[in-house]
Amino acid sequence: MLNKNIKLIINYLLGPVLFIVLSYSLYKQIIRQPDLALRWREIRHSWADAGFWLVCGLMIVNWGFEAAKWKRLISPLEQFSLTKAFKSVLAGCSITMLTPNRIGEYGGRIMYVDERHRLKAISLTILGSISQLTVTMLMGSIGLIVLANSDESEKLLSLFPSFLSNAMIYVSIIVTVILLLVYFKVHFFVMIVAKTRFLQRMLKYVEVVDFFTGKQLLRILFLSFFRYLVFILQYVLLLQVMGVEIPVMLFFWVITIFYVAMALLPSVGFIELPIRATASVTLLSVYSSNILGIQAAAFGIWLINLVIPAIIGSLLIFGIKIMKER
């Protein structure tokens, strides 16, 4: 058991320390960007465009869908209001910016969960992440198939050897099927844990995911899908605002592939920007010569969807008593 002094330190220092570390990390990341002045100028010019502010407004919708999903996921343990769920996901966003592949999301969200339920809540957070990844892989697989059979396929697929292009399609379909099976048959995983001696200690922490019926899991998956559509809409709008002229449907399917790449590539939130910029330029420069616009859009999406929510989340942690001071 932690003594009272350690609990006081955790409760009152974690928020300020997290805010300082996150702010410094983001500052260093931003000033290291090549052509920062040009990218920032592009973003400033876009402020006069209503499309830019629509993208900013959609950030609230984006995280609102995630909050609604988290509210449903946490319901077997606690009843969260939508406001509390919103705060919880933003707290998760702040910590995830400092951890590899966003694993810190678990630690951030469970700060709003009662101490008794926190370890069980990690299983629910993982289930939510699987639902979002499933949608990303499903849409990316469809995007690969659509583009492979379109008149525009030669340009995109020329980036890869032919055997690799085909392999990408098959692998993405296989991964999608596996994720769907894992997601909708999660009770089989719980049964395996229950029957495996050295895993039985974990049972009380993972069996909570067996609470959901197939219909409830489908509703959670649809919330992930609607959130995904908001992601896509934001990116398409911001690319258009930045003057990247590509047909909208082509935008849509290329971006689905971009999000698969972002989901699978290893990264840390606060150094994700170079990976985003490189991946977006690699895919979109095949169809547009406006490299600066593509880079500015990647920068803008990173700021709007990740940096601003992370900073808000770190400020929210100031007001949380993470541990009871008994």
Protein Blocks (a to p, Z undefined) as FASTA:
>chain_A
ZZfklmmmmmmmmmmmmmmmmmmmmmmmmmmpghklmmmmmmmmmmmpmklmmmmmmmmm
mmmmmmmmmmmmmmmmpccdfklmmmmmmmmmmmmmmpghhlmmmmmmmmmpcfklmmmm
mmmmmmmmmmmmmmmmmmmmmmmmmmmmmmklmmmmmmpcfklmmmmmmmmmmmmmmmmm
mmmmmmmmmmmmmmmmklmmmmmmmmmmmmpcfklmmmmmmmmmmmmmmmmmmmmmmmmm
nopacdfklmmmmmmmmmmmmmmpgcdfklmmmmmmmmmmmmmmmmocblmlmmmmmmmm
mmmmmmmmmmmmmmmmmmpcfbacZZ
